[in-house]
Amino acid sequence: MIYYVEDDTNIRDLTVYALRQAGFEAQGFPAAEEFFAACKERLPELVLLDIMLPEVDGLEILHVLRDDPATKRLPVMMLTAKGTEFDTVCGLDAGADDYLAKPFGMMELVSRVNALLRRAGAPAAARDELSCGSVVLTASAHTVSVDGQPVALTLKEFDLLRALMQNEGRVLSRRQLLEDVWGVTYVGETRTVDVHVQTLRQKLAAASDGADALIQTVRGVGYCVKSPA
């Protein structure tokens, strides 16, 4: 998971979209408060920070991360309009692992993210092909099959299944799935997740009896993908 703190909605949403298209899990936040709240629920593998943020700026966020034993080794990249040599040195001296000045190209950003994750020993872009039991999902081709039988899914159904399969064995809350699949700006009831899971199960079962058991409900929490026994 990559977290991006950026108060400009357009830049934040475009960057998060580009990262997801490259195969990463990514989530954006407009300010420090929302970012730190998310960190308490789930730590990311990498953090992208703007410097000029409301209330608490990016350098202050960086100092907090480096002072906390739980986050002191998280890879952090500064993405900011302050691109002078002095600004870059200040960011790196403050503990940033990399510094990219705006405007930046998405291909360069993805390349730098991959390099940072490799250096940190974290997984780089998500695997293109995911399999669990008889279900195989290929991200680049946007296909899903059950026992070799193709399954036609909507975009959100596909993204939901991919999010669950990328976290095989882990329980994902409805709120987390809303954020990961529908985006941080989505406003809606968690019932949306339940409805999509229901139709997803129906389509898997139609392709192969029992395939719907892949997606398990954890009462009061959310959903989890596990290979059927």
C-alpha positions in Angstrom: 0.0 0.0 0.0 1.2 3.5 -0.9 -0.1 6.6 0.9 0.0 10.0 -0.8 -0.5 13.2 1.2 -1.4 16.1 -1.2 -4.0 18.9 -0.7 -4.5 19.5 -4.4 -7.4 17.2 -5.2 -6.6 16.9 -9.0 -3.0 16.1 -8.5 -3.8 13.6 -5.7 -6.5 11.8 -7.6 -4.4 11.6 -10.8 -1.4 10.3 -9.0 -3.3 7.7 -7.1 -5.0 6.6 -10.3 -1.7 6.3 -12.1 -0.2 4.2 -9.3 -3.2 1.9 -9.3 -2.9 1.5 -13.0 0.7 0.5 -12.5 -0.5 -2.3 -10.2 0.0 -0.7 -6.8 -2.5 -0.3 -4.0 -2.7 3.4 -3.3 -4.7 5.8 -1.2 -4.6 9.6 -1.0 -5.1 12.1 1.9 -5.6 15.9 1.8 -3.9 16.5 5.1 -1.9 15.1 8.0 -4.8 14.3 10.3 -6.4 11.8 7.8 -3.0 10.3 6.9 -2.0 9.6 10.5 -5.5 8.1 11.2 -5.0 5.7 8.3 -1.6 4.8 9.5 -3.1 3.6 12.8 -5.3 1.2 11.0 -2.8 0.1 8.4 0.8 1.0 7.8 1.8 1.6 4.2 4.9 0.2 2.4 5.8 3.7 1.1 4.7 7.3 1.7 4.6 10.1 -0.8 4.5 13.6 0.7 3.8 17.1 -0.6 5.7 19.8 1.5 3.2 22.7 1.3 0.2 21.3 3.2 -2.4 23.0 5.3 -1.8 23.0 9.1 0.9 20.4 9.3 3.4 20.6 6.4 5.2 17.6 4.7 8.5 18.1 6.6 6.7 18.0 9.9 4.9 14.8 8.9 8.3 13.4 7.9 9.8 14.3 11.3 6.9 12.5 13.1 7.4 9.4 10.9 11.1 9.3 11.6 10.7 9.8 15.3 8.2 6.9 15.6 9.8 3.4 15.9 6.9 1.9 14.0 7.4 4.2 10.9 11.0 5.4 11.1 12.2 3.0 8.4 9.2 3.6 6.0 10.4 4.7 2.5 9.4 8.4 2.0 9.4 10.3 -1.2 8.8 14.1 -1.3 6.7 15.3 -4.3 6.6 19.0 -4.3 6.8 22.2 -6.3 9.7 23.4 -4.2 12.3 22.0 -6.5 15.5 24.1 -6.0 18.7 22.4 -5.0 18.4 23.8 -1.5 14.9 22.5 -1.1 16.0 19.0 -2.3 18.9 19.0 0.2 16.6 20.1 3.0 14.2 17.3 2.3 16.8 14.6 2.0 18.5 15.9 5.2 15.2 15.7 7.0 15.0 12.0 6.3 13.3 11.7 2.9 14.6 8.8 0.7 13.9 10.5 -2.6 12.7 13.9 -3.8 10.8 14.6 -7.0 9.9 18.1 -8.1 6.6 19.0 -9.7 5.5 18.8 -12.4 6.6 15.2 -12.7 5.9 12.4 -15.2 3.9 9.4 -14.0 6.3 7.0 -15.7 9.2 8.5 -13.8 7.2 8.4 -10.5 6.4 4.7 -11.0 10.0 4.0 -11.7 11.2 5.8 -8.6 8.6 4.1 -6.5 9.7 0.7 -7.7 13.3 1.5 -7.0 12.5 2.7 -3.5 10.5 -0.4 -2.7 13.3 -2.6 -4.0 15.8 -0.9 -1.8 13.5 -1.2 1.2 12.9 -4.9 0.5 9.2 -4.4 0.0 7.2 -5.9 -2.8 7.2 -3.8 -6.0 4.2 -3.5 -8.3 1.6 -6.2 -7.7 1.9 -9.5 -9.6 0.1 -9.4 -12.9 -1.5 -12.8 -12.4 -3.2 -13.8 -9.1 -4.6 -17.2 -8.4 -6.5 -18.7 -5.5 -8.1 -22.1 -5.7 -9.7 -22.4 -9.2 -9.9 -18.6 -9.7 -7.2 -16.9 -11.8 -7.1 -13.1 -12.3 -4.8 -11.4 -14.9 -4.6 -7.7 -14.2 -3.0 -6.6 -17.5 -5.6 -8.5 -19.6 -8.4 -7.6 -17.2 -9.6 -11.2 -17.2 -10.9 -13.6 -14.6 -11.5 -17.3 -15.1 -12.7 -20.2 -12.9 -11.4 -23.7 -13.9 -10.5 -22.1 -17.2 -14.0 -20.7 -17.7 -14.0 -17.0 -18.4 -16.1 -14.8 -16.1 -17.4 -11.4 -17.2 -17.1 -8.8 -14.5 -17.8 -5.1 -14.3 -14.9 -2.8 -13.6 -15.7 -2.5 -9.9 -16.3 -6.2 -9.5 -12.9 -6.8 -11.1 -11.2 -4.3 -8.8 -12.9 -5.7 -5.8 -11.8 -9.2 -6.5 -8.3 -8.1 -7.2 -8.1 -6.1 -3.9 -9.2 -9.2 -2.0 -6.9 -11.6 -3.9 -3.9 -9.3 -3.4 -4.5 -9.7 0.3 -5.3 -13.4 0.4 -5.8 -14.7 3.9 -6.2 -11.1 5.3 -9.6 -9.7 6.4 -10.4 -6.4 4.7 -13.0 -4.1 6.3 -15.8 -2.7 4.3 -14.5 0.8 4.8 -11.1 -0.3 3.6 -12.6 -1.9 0.5 -14.6 1.3 -0.2 -11.4 3.4 0.0 -9.3 0.9 -2.1 -11.8 0.1 -4.8 -14.1 3.2 -5.0 -11.5 5.8 -4.0 -11.1 8.1 -1.0 -13.5 10.6 -2.4 -16.3 8.1 -2.6 -19.2 8.8 -0.2 -21.7 6.0 0.3 -22.9 3.2 2.5 -20.8 0.1 3.1 -23.8 -1.7 1.8 -22.3 -1.0 -1.6 -19.5 -3.4 -0.9 -22.0 -6.1 0.2 -24.0 -5.8 -3.0 -20.9 -6.1 -5.2 -19.6 -9.1 -3.2 -23.0 -10.8 -3.7 -23.0 -10.3 -7.4 -19.4 -11.3 -7.6 -20.1 -14.6 -5.8 -23.1 -15.3 -8.0 -20.9 -14.9 -11.1 -18.1 -17.1 -9.7 -20.7 -19.8 -8.7 -22.3 -19.7 -12.2 -18.9 -20.5 -13.7 -18.1 -23.3 -11.3 -20.1 -24.8 -8.5 -18.7 -23.8 -5.1 -16.3 -21.1 -6.5 -18.3 -18.5 -4.6 -16.9 -20.0 -1.3 -13.6 -18.3 -2.2 -14.9 -15.0 -0.8 -15.6 -15.5 2.9 -17.6 -13.1 5.2 -16.1 -12.2 8.5 -19.1 -11.1 10.5 -19.0 -7.6 11.8 -15.6 -6.9 10.0 -15.6 -7.5 6.3 -14.4 -10.0 3.7 -11.5 -12.3 3.1 -10.3 -14.5 0.2 -9.2 -18.0 1.1 -8.9 -21.1 -1.0 -11.9 -23.4 -0.4 -11.0 -26.4 1.7 
